[in-house]
Amino acid sequence: MDTTLQQIAPVAIGDIAAIANIHSGSLNLGPLTINWNLDISVPQIVADATIHGTSVGHVVINEANPTATLGGNTGLGEAEAVLTADFTKKQVDYQAVVKILGIKILDKNGVLLTW
């Protein structure tokens, strides 16, 4: 390896390849936020949900478990998000319902991520 590269980034090439397989993002749906991390090498998606910063779920989605539900009630807000991965299409879809004080403010579906 070029010693100049080692001085700039003293990391093994294998470590760089592993880092390149990890992708992250988030989706904000009003008070509901879904944060996700995708590891392409597995493939596996780890997702967490919060309502106004309060945790309402953590899931791991992979080929053995392609659908998972996040959600809960914080007293003020309530949400449920169903995440479904299609590993052939390399895509994760979501269906989310959000309520504040029992009033539905959002009922939305779409694509959470593609790879």
C-alpha positions in Angstrom: 0.0 0.0 0.0 1.2 3.5 -0.7 2.7 4.9 2.5 1.1 8.3 1.8 -2.4 6.7 1.9 -1.4 5.0 5.2 -0.5 8.3 6.7 -3.8 9.9 5.7 -6.0 7.0 6.6 -4.2 4.3 8.7 -7.0 1.7 8.0 -6.8 -1.6 6.3 -8.3 -1.9 2.8 -10.7 -4.6 4.2 -11.9 -2.1 6.8 -12.6 0.5 4.1 -14.6 -2.1 2.1 -16.6 -2.9 5.2 -17.4 0.8 5.8 -18.5 1.2 2.2 -21.1 -1.5 2.7 -22.9 0.5 5.5 -25.5 3.1 4.5 -27.7 5.2 6.8 -30.6 7.6 6.6 -33.8 8.8 8.2 -37.4 9.6 7.4 -39.4 12.2 9.2 -43.1 11.8 9.2 -44.3 14.7 11.4 -43.5 13.7 15.0 -42.4 10.2 13.9 -38.7 9.7 12.9 -37.4 6.4 11.5 -33.6 6.1 11.5 -32.1 3.2 9.5 -28.7 1.5 8.8 -28.3 -0.9 5.9 -25.4 -3.3 5.7 -25.3 -4.4 2.1 -22.9 -7.2 2.7 -25.5 -9.2 4.8 -28.0 -7.6 3.6 -29.6 -6.4 6.8 -31.5 -3.3 7.9 -31.5 -2.0 11.5 -34.2 0.6 12.2 -35.2 2.7 15.2 -38.3 4.9 15.6 -38.9 7.9 17.9 -41.9 10.1 18.5 -40.6 13.6 19.4 -37.3 12.0 20.4 -38.8 9.3 22.6 -37.9 5.7 21.5 -40.9 3.6 20.2 -39.1 0.7 18.7 -36.0 -1.1 17.3 -36.1 -3.8 14.6 -33.7 -5.9 12.6 -34.9 -6.8 9.0 -33.1 -9.5 7.0 -34.0 -12.2 4.5 -35.2 -14.5 7.4 -37.3 -11.6 8.9 -38.4 -9.3 6.0 -41.2 -7.5 7.8 -41.2 -5.7 11.1 -43.3 -3.2 13.0 -42.1 -0.2 14.9 -44.3 1.9 17.1 -45.8 2.7 20.4 -47.5 5.4 22.5 -45.8 8.2 24.4 -49.0 9.6 25.9 -49.2 12.5 23.6 -48.3 10.7 20.4 -48.9 7.3 19.0 -47.4 5.7 15.9 -47.1 2.5 14.0 -44.8 1.9 11.0 -44.6 -1.4 9.2 -41.4 -1.9 7.3 -41.2 -4.6 4.5 -38.1 -5.5 2.7 -38.0 -7.0 -0.8 -34.5 -8.3 -1.2 -35.0 -9.1 -4.9 -36.0 -5.5 -5.6 -33.4 -4.2 -3.0 -36.0 -2.0 -1.5 -37.7 -1.4 1.9 -41.3 0.0 1.9 -43.1 1.6 4.8 -46.7 2.0 5.9 -47.1 4.5 8.8 -49.9 5.8 10.9 -49.4 8.7 13.3 -51.8 10.0 15.9 -51.6 13.0 18.2 -54.0 13.0 21.2 -55.9 10.1 19.5 -56.4 12.1 16.2 -54.9 10.6 13.1 -52.6 13.2 11.5 -50.8 11.0 9.1 -51.5 7.7 7.1 -48.7 7.3 4.6 -46.8 4.7 2.7 -43.8 4.8 0.4 -40.3 3.6 -0.1 -38.0 4.0 2.9 -34.8 3.0 1.0 -33.3 1.3 -2.0 -29.9 -0.1 -2.6 
